[in-house]
Structure formats: structure tokens, C-alpha cells
Amino acid sequence: MAGDVSTDDSYDDFPRLEEAFGRRLDKTLTPRGPDSVWALFAGLDPRPGGVVVDVGCGDGDDAVELARRFAVSVHGVDPVERHGELGRKTARAAGMSDQVRFTVGTAEALPLRDGAADLVWSKEALMYADLDAALSEMRRVLRAGGRGFIYQVCTGPLMADGEASEFWQRGAAAKSVRPHDIERAITSAGFLLIDRTDFASEWGEYAQERTGAGGRRLLHTARLLRSPDAYIDEYGEAAYNIMLADCLWHVYRMIGKLHGAAFRFRAPDNMT
């Protein structure tokens, strides 16, 4: 039993295990990467010609990819007008201007009529929204039996509430959201939760194994924290806070302070 092993015995045994243990840890656990979201979304049976709303579409890359992969029409909604301009440019370059359009709007007030959409997509946007209002709007714009997909990097199990509040507000007016908060908002809006897929640290491991991104961001984090004034004097405090938050994002995603999760859900067949 592990509880019967003394500290002395543990430290005596470990040097004989360390090298082999390290080699074992060098072997990949085959983490899933960002492309895994497409297979999950495909499981919601998007039909060619259907209408998808991308809530919090950002610069439009996902909206264009949705149209390309699934032959659907996509309505991207984002509160930043510049994002719509970038999205339209991306759609034109991909030859998909007829399939993808962008509108300024918020997750809490989607600029679509009731029941206008067959599916809803939202990726890494709901930390900026009122969850209950956003899910209520998704329910309003989805037709009866329509399906929804959310991918969100959430506050993880190893981050306390106080630290989470400080982290999410650093450099942006974001909120701490945990996976159970999203599940609650989905069911409170009247949706049926199909499933939840936990990626935890996998996307971070995936990036580290291929590009070393996590390790590079860890080094940048150490430098930012050791000599903040040097970077603030050169780039300004706002830019410093944004850069530190971005670096911590990658590090925290690797160690359980942030937690990636995807949620699939559907509207009831009879909407009231």
C-alpha cells in the first residue's frame, strides 16, 4: 500500500526509477487537437443547405470552415465590427461569400428571427457573455429539434475562484466559467444535453508536441513575471496584461487550471 511507504524509502527508490519514468513520460498519450471539434459537430448531422449561426464568430475562420466542410449557410455574429470585415475578406478569398455572412450583434441579442437556424455553433466566446441570456437566445433562434455545439475553455478544477476571477479579468472583461455552469445554462434554457466531451489539457499537449508552444509560453511567462517594468515601459500596461494573460492561458491549459470542454445539445421537438 502506498500509505505504508516512508518518505525515506520513497527517496531511496526514486533514483532507480527516475530515468525509466522519464522515458515513459516522453511517450505521447496521443492527445486530440483542435480539429477534433469538427468530428463532434459532424455528429449533429448538419445537412447541406442548412443554416448555422456562429455565435461570437471572431474573425470568421470557423464560419468559413463550417461552410466549406458541411455545405451549410453560416450567419456569423460578433460584437466587434472589425471581425465582420475580416470575416467577409476570408469568405471572399475562399469563394464562399454566398454561403457566409456576418452581422454585428451579441450573444444575448442575436439578430435573427425566431426559429431561423438549424444549428448553433459557439467556440471560445461565452466567457464574454451572460450565459443564461446567451443560451436563451440560442433556443429562440433554433428551430424545433435544432442542435447546438459549444466549445469553451473553462476554469479548471485546480484554479480557485479568487484566482479565476483575477485571471479572466486580466486584459479583458471576461468571466470565469466552469463546465457545470455551461451545463446548467443549457438545461435551464430548455435544451436537452446530448453529451459533454472533456479535453482537459489535450489541446495544450497537442500543441507542445508539435510546435513547443506551451514551453515557449512558459518561458515568456517567467520573463514577464520577473521583469514586468521592463515590458510595461516598452509596450504599456494594457499590452503587458494581455500578453501575460495569453501566456498564462497556454501554461494553465497544460496543468489543469484551465479545462477545455465541448457540449452538444438539442432543442425539444415541440418548442413553446
N, C-alpha and C positions, 0 to 999 in steps of 0.2 A: 504494500500500500504506500502511496506517495507520502502520506502523512507520517509514516514511520521512518522516513529517511531524514537524517540530521543534516544541518547546513554543512558541517564538516565533510560528511560523506558526499554530499552533492558537489562541492567544490573540488573534492578529491577525484571524483569520477569524471567531471565535465571535460577536463583537458583531453581525455582519451576519446571523447565523443565529438569534440568541437569540430575537428576537420571534416569528419563524415557528415555531421549535422549540417555544416556549411554547404557541402556539396549537394546534400539533399535539398536545401533551401534554394540552391541555384537552379533547380529544375522547375520549369513552369507548371502552374496549375491550370494552364490553358484558359486564361480569363477571356470573357466576352468583351468585345469592344463596342463603340458607338453604333456600328452598322446593325447590331442585334435588334435595335428598335424596329427596323423595317420588317423583320420576320414576325415580330409581335403584332405590328399593325396589320400585316397581311392576314393574320388570323382573325381579324374582324371582318373579313370578306368585303373589302372595298370593291365596288363594281365599276367598270369603265363607264364614264359619263356621270357618275355620282358627284355630289357636291360635298367638299370637305372644307371646314372652317379651321384655319390655323390661328389659334388664339395666342397673341404675343409672338408674332411671326418674326420679329427681329429684322434682319436684313434680307429675308426672303429665301435663303438657301433651302430650308426644309420644304417650304411651299412649292418651290420649283421641282424639288426631288420627288415630292408626293405626286405631282402631276406627271412627271416622267415615268416613275415606276408603276403607277397604278392607272394611268389614263383617266384621271379624275379632273374635275374642275375645282380649283382651290381659291378660297377667299381669305387672304391674309389680313389680319387685323393687328395693329400695333399703335401705341400712343405717340410714337416718335415719327414725325413726318419724313425725316431723312431716311428712315428704314424703308418706307414705302418707295422712295425714289431709288434706293439701291436695289430693292426687290424687283421693280419694273425693269431696271437695267439688266439684272440677271436673267429675268424671264425673256427679254428680247434676245439676249445673247444665246439662250438655249432654244430659241424659236418657239416659245410657249406663251407668248403674250395673250393668245386667245383662250388659254386654259387657266391662267393665273392672274388675279387682280388683287390690288392692295388698297386698303382703306384705313384712314386714321380712326382709331377707336380704342376703347379699353375693354378689358375682360369683364368688367362689371356692367358694361352697356354696349353690347355688341351691335353693330349697325346692320342687322339682318332682321328680316321678318320672322314671325313665329313659324317653326317647322320647316325652315328653309334648307336645312342641311341634313345630309345622310350620315355624316361622321364629323367628329370634332377631334382635333389634334392640338396638343399644347405641350411644348418642350421647354423646360427650364425657364418658365415665365411667371409661375404662380407665387413666387416669393415676393413679387411686387404687387400682388392683388389681394383684395378681400376674398378669401376662399369661398365663403358661403355665397356671396354675391356672384362670383365668377361661375361657380357650379350651377347656380340658379339660372344664369343667362345661358349656359350651355344646354341646360334642359329645355329652356324656352325655344332656342333656335333649332334643336334637333327634332326631326320627325318622330312619330311613334315608332318604337323599335330601333331607332338610330343608335349608333355606337360611339363610344368616346375612348380616347387614349391620352394619358398624361404621363410624361416622363419628368421627374423632378429630382434634383439633388437636394436632399433634405438635411436637417440637423441630425447627426448620428447619435448612437447610444453612448458614445464616450465624450460627448460635449454637454456640459451642464447648461442650464437655462441662462444663467448670467453671462457666461462666455458666449453663448449662441447669440444673445441679443447684441452684444458688443461687436461680434464678428459680422453679422448680417448688416448692421448699420454702418460699417466702415466703408466709406467711399460711395455708398448708395443707400437709398431709402428702402431697403429690403427688409423682410420679416423672417424670423425663424419659423420654419415649417417642418414638422416631423411627419413620418409616413402615416401615423394614425390620425393626424389632423386631416390629411387628404382623404383617407378612407371615410372618416366621419362626414366630411363635407359632401362626398359623393353620395352616400346613402341618405344624408339629410335633404339633399336636393331631389330625392325620389328616384335616383338611379339604382340599378342592380349591379353590384360589384361583381365582375366576372372573375378577375384574379389580380394578384399583385406579384410582380417579379422583382426580387431584390438583387441588385447588382453589387451593393456594398462598395468594396474597394476595386472591383474588377476593371472598370474603365481606367482607373489610375494605374493599375498593374499593367494593363494592355499598353498604355502609352509609354510607361517606363521601359518595358521590354523591347519596344520597337524604336523609340527615339531618345530615351533617357530623360524625358520631360520632367518627371517627378523629381529626380535627383537634381536636375538643374534648378528647378524652382526651390528646392530645399536650400541649396547654396545661396540663391538670391534672397531667400527669407532671412538666412543668417546674417547676410551683409546689411540688409535693410534694418534689422533689429539692432545690430551692433553699432551702426553709424548713421542713425536717422537724419541728423542735422546736415550731413554732407549731401544727402539726396534731396532733402527739403529745400536747402539753399539753392540747389541747381534746377530743380523741377517744380517746386511748390508743394505745399502740404496736401492739396487735393490730389495731385497726381501721385504723391507718395502713398497716401492711404489707399488709392485704387490699386496701385501696384502691389502693395503689401497684401491686400485682400485677395488679389488674384493668385499671388504666390502661395499664400496660406491655403487657398482653395485646393490647389493641387496636392499639397502636403497633407492636409486634413482628410482629403478623399482617400488617401492611401492608408491612413491609420485609424479610421473608424469615427472620426469626429464629424465627417460628412458621409452621407449614405445615399447612393443612387437607387431609385426605385421607379418602376413603371406600373401603371394602373390601367386596366381595361374595364369598361363598364358599358351598360346599355340602358336605354330608356325603355320604360314599360311599353307593351304593345298598344295599350289604350291610355293615351295621355289626357290628363284633366287639368 
